């Protein structure tokens, strides 16, 4: 009976990543996500929504590079450690990765345009700039409406101090 318990323990330890992986990466985050939905705090919602975004990216990475990852024997353990770091709120790993890597990739326009290929310009088309946009607006709405918008922008600029109405300071 002692050898049976010992071999059972060996099997559990040998397959720890297989057993702990789904618990750490799916079961606990699912439970915590349901609890977060039921609370009124947006902070825990953000933690778990961020986690699920990163989990889907890890899953896509694994699906894409499955053949390569088969040759890396420590991958399951590395994934388990990474998932623990992302899941445990004490470390805020999900928030860190999202803020430093994912968000700039999708939100910041400068990094999104790495592979920007300019469209071919038609010989007869005007460039899309502020002057051509103003000309289009005047052609559609008239000069008086355009003057009203300019006056409104000047009033809001002078009442709030200097602020550029075309800048977006959220990021």
Residue pairs with C-beta under 8 A, 6 or more apart in sequence:
12 19
17 76
17 77
17 79
17 80
18 76
20 80
21 76
21 79
21 80
21 83
24 80
24 83
24 84
24 87
25 55
25 83
25 87
28 87
29 48
29 51
29 52
29 55
29 87
32 44
32 48
32 87
33 48
33 51
33 52
35 44
36 44
36 45
36 47
36 48
37 45
39 45
46 95
47 89
47 92
47 94
47 95
50 94
50 95
50 98
51 86
51 87
51 94
53 98
53 102
54 86
54 94
54 97
54 98
54 102
55 83
55 86
57 102
58 79
58 82
58 83
62 69
62 79
69 75
82 93
85 91
85 93
86 93
86 94
86 97
87 93
87 94
104 111
105 111
105 112
106 112
107 171
108 171
121 127
126 132
134 146
137 145
137 146
137 149
138 146
153 165
156 165
157 163
157 165
